[in-house]
Amino acid sequence: MPASERDEAPPRAATGAAGAAGVPMRDLLAACAAAKAVSTPPRPPAAGTPRTTPATDERRRAA
């Protein structure tokens, strides 16, 4: 191995708040939370909860 290669420091891994792509961990976690929120279907209504909304009540009164 030539002396110039031996004297150079090996490349260091990215450390700190930003990952290898320069994206902060906070942004990665926020993206994961947003993806989970939009990909999770809504929960079914609890037993005994009326299925009407103010909009459907208004349509029924107008009919």
C-alpha positions as CSV (number, residue, x, y, z in Angstrom):
1,M,0.0,0.0,0.0
2,P,1.5,3.4,-0.9
3,A,2.3,5.7,2.0
4,S,-0.2,8.3,0.8
5,E,-3.1,5.9,1.1
6,R,-1.9,4.6,4.5
7,D,-1.7,8.2,5.9
8,E,-5.2,9.2,4.8
9,A,-7.9,8.8,7.4
10,P,-10.6,6.2,6.4
11,P,-13.9,7.6,5.3
12,R,-16.2,8.2,8.3
13,A,-19.8,7.3,8.5
14,A,-22.3,10.1,8.8
15,T,-23.0,11.0,12.4
16,G,-25.0,13.6,14.2
17,A,-28.6,14.7,13.9
18,A,-28.8,14.2,10.1
19,G,-28.6,10.8,8.5
20,A,-26.6,9.8,5.4
21,A,-29.0,11.6,3.1
22,G,-28.9,14.8,5.2
23,V,-32.5,14.3,6.5
24,P,-33.0,15.1,10.2
25,M,-34.4,12.3,12.3
26,R,-37.3,14.5,13.4
27,D,-38.4,14.8,9.7
28,L,-38.1,11.0,9.2
29,L,-40.2,10.3,12.3
30,A,-42.8,12.9,11.2
31,A,-43.0,11.3,7.7
32,C,-43.5,7.9,9.3
33,A,-46.3,9.2,11.5
34,A,-48.0,10.9,8.6
35,A,-47.8,7.8,6.4
36,K,-49.3,5.7,9.2
37,A,-52.1,8.2,9.8
38,V,-53.2,8.2,6.1
39,S,-52.8,4.5,5.6
40,T,-54.7,3.4,8.7
41,P,-58.5,3.0,8.1
42,P,-60.8,4.8,10.5
43,R,-62.1,2.8,13.5
44,P,-65.6,1.6,13.4
45,P,-68.0,3.7,15.6
46,A,-68.4,2.5,19.1
47,A,-71.5,0.5,20.0
48,G,-74.5,2.8,20.7
49,T,-73.0,5.7,18.8
50,P,-75.5,7.2,16.3
51,R,-74.3,7.1,12.7
52,T,-75.7,10.4,11.7
53,T,-73.8,13.6,11.3
54,P,-75.2,17.2,11.3
55,A,-75.0,17.1,7.5
56,T,-77.1,14.0,7.2
57,D,-79.6,15.3,9.7
58,E,-80.0,18.5,7.7
59,R,-80.6,16.5,4.5
60,R,-83.3,14.4,6.1
61,R,-85.1,17.6,7.3
62,A,-84.9,19.1,3.9
63,A,-86.4,16.0,2.2
